[in-house]
Amino acid sequence: MPPCSGRIVLRENFDDVSPPTLPSDWLATNVLGPPPLWVTSNSGVPSPPADTPPNAAFIDDPDVVSDKRLDSFHFPLAATSVQLTYRHNFNLEASDVDPNIGFDGGVLEISFDGGNTFQDILAAGGSFISGGYNRTIATDRGSPIAGRQAWSGNSVGFITTVVNLPYIPAGGRLRWRLATDTSGSGEGWRVDTVSFSWCEPRPGCPSTPRPRPTPPPRP
């Protein structure tokens, strides 16, 4: 993030609600698989249960095919050069033979249209500064995200992920998505201490030009 005289920061620590309630404008859905959905949690595995106690967002890692999604609040205004930082703790089923292969895995996705469609953060033009994907999901076990890079295996406690996001329009949102298969289970995934930071558009602040639309061909 370049230096700037004006900085806007949005934070979510999941501590202003009582478990299992999610914060306002956060949305949990199961596209595949049985309950539970993503919830706010203050106990259980993987341990520790929160980075900033008492709460974190949590989803289990079952031994069935599932696709469990947590959508963030809608972004309140358009912004460029946004940096996302968060802490997460995961213990998800992965190969104990090949350290590059995961079976159950989590990914980060982004929506530019208010949450109607999502794509992987890397495919959308984002980039990991630290704590990026560590495995590739196996293609022979029925995972909904088979073949994709993801977080899988055991993080051994909370780790920090920092992401440079692409341009976000007003109403855009982020998604933490856990996909599992039938080969086994793990402890789950916890997300906490979420922070968005970007430069306020003041005179003298560095800025990133917005992409210009391609003009239609002339007859």
C-alpha positions in Angstrom: 0.0 0.0 0.0 1.6 3.3 -1.1 2.0 6.1 1.5 -1.0 8.5 1.6 -2.1 11.4 3.7 -5.7 10.0 3.9 -6.4 6.4 4.7 -9.8 4.6 5.1 -9.9 1.4 7.2 -12.8 -1.0 7.6 -12.5 -3.7 10.2 -14.5 -6.8 11.3 -13.5 -8.8 14.3 -16.8 -10.7 14.8 -16.8 -9.5 18.4 -19.9 -7.2 18.4 -22.3 -10.1 18.0 -23.2 -13.2 20.1 -22.5 -16.6 18.6 -23.7 -18.0 16.3 -25.0 -14.8 14.8 -23.0 -13.2 12.0 -22.4 -9.4 11.8 -24.9 -7.3 9.8 -24.7 -7.7 6.0 -22.6 -10.8 6.2 -24.2 -13.8 4.5 -23.7 -17.6 5.0 -25.0 -20.1 2.4 -24.6 -23.8 1.7 -24.8 -24.5 -2.0 -24.0 -28.2 -1.4 -24.1 -30.3 1.8 -25.9 -30.2 5.1 -25.8 -27.7 7.9 -24.0 -26.1 9.7 -23.4 -22.9 7.8 -20.7 -20.4 8.6 -21.3 -19.0 12.0 -19.7 -16.7 14.6 -17.9 -19.0 17.2 -16.0 -18.6 20.5 -14.9 -22.1 21.2 -13.9 -25.4 19.6 -11.4 -26.6 17.0 -9.2 -25.7 15.3 -7.5 -24.1 18.3 -7.2 -21.3 19.3 -10.8 -20.4 18.5 -10.2 -16.7 17.8 -7.3 -14.4 16.9 -8.9 -11.4 18.7 -11.1 -13.0 21.4 -13.8 -13.9 22.0 -15.1 -14.6 18.5 -14.2 -15.6 14.9 -16.1 -16.8 11.9 -16.1 -20.6 11.7 -17.1 -23.4 9.3 -16.7 -27.2 9.8 -14.9 -29.6 7.5 -17.3 -32.6 7.0 -16.8 -35.9 5.2 -19.4 -35.2 2.5 -19.3 -33.1 -0.6 -20.1 -29.6 0.4 -19.8 -26.0 -0.7 -20.0 -23.5 2.2 -19.8 -19.8 1.6 -19.3 -16.7 3.7 -20.0 -13.4 1.9 -18.7 -10.2 3.5 -20.6 -6.9 3.8 -21.2 -5.0 0.6 -18.4 -2.5 0.0 -19.7 0.9 0.9 -18.0 2.9 -2.0 -15.8 2.4 -5.0 -12.1 2.2 -4.2 -8.8 1.4 -5.8 -5.5 0.0 -4.3 -7.4 -1.7 -1.5 -5.4 -4.0 0.7 -7.1 -6.8 2.6 -5.5 -8.3 5.7 -7.0 -11.0 7.9 -6.0 -13.9 10.2 -7.2 -17.4 9.7 -6.7 -20.8 11.3 -7.5 -24.0 9.3 -7.1 -27.7 9.7 -8.5 -29.2 6.5 -8.2 -32.7 5.0 -5.1 -32.9 2.8 -2.7 -35.5 1.4 -0.1 -36.8 3.9 2.0 -38.1 1.0 2.1 -35.1 -1.4 2.5 -31.7 0.4 1.2 -29.9 -2.7 -2.2 -31.7 -2.8 -5.3 -30.8 -0.8 -8.6 -32.7 -0.6 -10.8 -30.2 1.3 -9.8 -26.6 0.8 -10.7 -22.9 1.2 -10.5 -20.1 -1.4 -11.0 -16.3 -1.4 -13.4 -14.9 -4.1 -14.6 -11.5 -5.1 -17.8 -10.1 -6.6 -18.0 -6.9 -8.7 -21.8 -7.0 -9.1 -23.1 -6.9 -5.6 -22.7 -10.6 -4.9 -24.5 -12.1 -8.0 -21.3 -13.7 -9.4 -17.9 -14.4 -7.9 -14.5 -15.3 -9.2 -11.2 -16.3 -7.6 -9.3 -13.4 -6.2 -6.3 -14.2 -8.4 -8.3 -14.6 -11.6 -9.9 -11.2 -10.8 -6.6 -9.4 -10.7 -5.7 -9.6 -7.0 -2.4 -10.7 -5.7 -1.2 -12.3 -2.4 1.5 -10.4 -0.5 1.8 -13.0 2.2 -0.1 -16.1 3.3 -1.4 -17.1 -0.1 -2.7 -20.5 -1.3 -0.5 -23.4 -0.2 -2.0 -26.4 -2.1 -3.9 -27.5 -5.2 -7.2 -29.4 -4.7 -7.2 -33.0 -6.1 -9.3 -33.6 -9.2 -10.3 -37.2 -8.5 -12.4 -36.9 -5.3 -15.4 -34.8 -6.3 -14.5 -31.4 -4.7 -16.5 -28.5 -6.1 -13.2 -26.6 -6.4 -11.2 -29.5 -7.9 -8.0 -28.4 -9.6 -7.9 -24.9 -8.0 -5.3 -23.5 -5.8 -6.5 -23.2 -2.2 -5.7 -23.3 1.5 -5.6 -26.8 2.8 -3.8 -29.0 5.4 -3.0 -27.6 8.8 -2.0 -23.9 9.4 -0.9 -24.8 13.0 -2.7 -21.8 14.5 -3.6 -18.4 13.1 -1.6 -17.1 10.1 -1.8 -13.7 8.4 -2.9 -13.3 4.8 -2.4 -10.0 3.0 -4.0 -9.4 -0.4 -3.8 -6.5 -2.8 -7.3 -6.3 -4.3 -8.3 -5.0 -7.7 -10.6 -2.1 -8.1 -13.8 -2.6 -6.1 -17.1 -0.9 -7.1 -19.6 0.2 -4.6 -21.6 -2.9 -3.6 -18.8 -5.4 -4.3 -18.1 -8.1 -1.7 -15.6 -10.8 -0.7 -16.3 -14.5 -0.2 -14.5 -17.1 1.9 -15.5 -20.5 0.4 -14.8 -24.0 1.8 -15.3 -27.0 -0.5 -15.1 -30.6 0.7 -15.3 -34.2 -0.6 -16.2 -37.6 0.7 -12.7 -38.9 1.3 -12.5 -37.7 5.0 -12.8 -34.7 7.2 -10.9 -32.1 9.2 -11.4 -29.7 12.0 -12.5 -26.7 10.0 -11.6 -23.1 9.2 -11.7 -19.9 11.3 -11.4 -16.4 9.9 -10.8 -13.3 12.1 -9.4 -9.8 12.3 -10.5 -8.7 8.8 -9.3 -5.3 7.7 -9.7 -3.4 4.5 -7.4 -0.4 3.9 -7.1 2.0 1.0 -6.1 5.6 0.1 -8.7 8.3 0.4 -9.0 10.3 -2.9 -7.5 13.5 -1.7 -5.2 15.9 -3.7 -1.7 14.5 -3.7 -2.7 10.9 -2.9 -1.4 8.3 -5.4 -4.2 6.7 -7.3 -4.7 3.8 -9.7 -6.5 4.8 -12.9 -9.8 2.9 -13.4 -9.9 0.7 -16.5 -11.6 2.5 -19.4 -14.2 0.6 -21.3 -13.3 -0.5 -24.9 -15.1 1.8 -27.4 -17.5 0.1 -29.8 -16.1 -0.5 -33.3 -17.0 2.2 -35.8 -19.0 1.2 -38.9 
